[in-house]
Amino acid sequence: IVSISDATDIQRHLAELEMILDEYLSYAMVSDDDELTISDATLVQMYVAEMIDRFPAEEKQKESEIVMTINGTPVTVEWEDNETVSTLREAVRDNPLTIQMSMYGGFEQVGPIGKEITSNDTQIRTEPGDIVLYSGDQIVIFYGSNSWAYTRLGHVDLTQEEMAELLAHGNVTITISVISSEREMTQ
């Protein structure tokens, strides 16, 4: 829920009176310039006053939405907001990435992305539906759980049973691409 106190918090942060925690800064940057400025506070005020119904950053994100299919089936993914996902988005902006995945360990599918990208591995416990980067150049999609050092990429919005149905019956092919509103209009 966006409120006028959010605009005040941004102003207080910019005046260095009360800092917004680093993990929440990306939520406060509602303009499309990737820097917290007074414009962000103004946009929040405009949103609360119902002068706008979405933020420029939302439009920018919508214009470069990452989509994924598993064996041709589109899946809804909640992508992480991190440098690795941004790098992946840029890598597939003009050309979709098709990856031949292989079953591994009875709980995941693993496939090479063809090059190393930015990673920030931390020890995590994965759940069915989690998508991670392993060793900087492997995409892993889980239909079971595991604990290892990965970089989180996203989460497929399906149940454990639905994930197992898609992934647990042999090797699969995934495609990751970017859909822009401009591209949608020409298709």
Helices and strands as residue ranges (DSSP letters): H 4-14, H 22-28, H 38-48, H 56-63, E 65-70, E 73-75, E 77-79, H 83-92, E 97-100, E 102-104, E 108-112, E 122-126, E 130-134, E 138-142, E 146-156, H 160-167, E 173-179, H 181-186
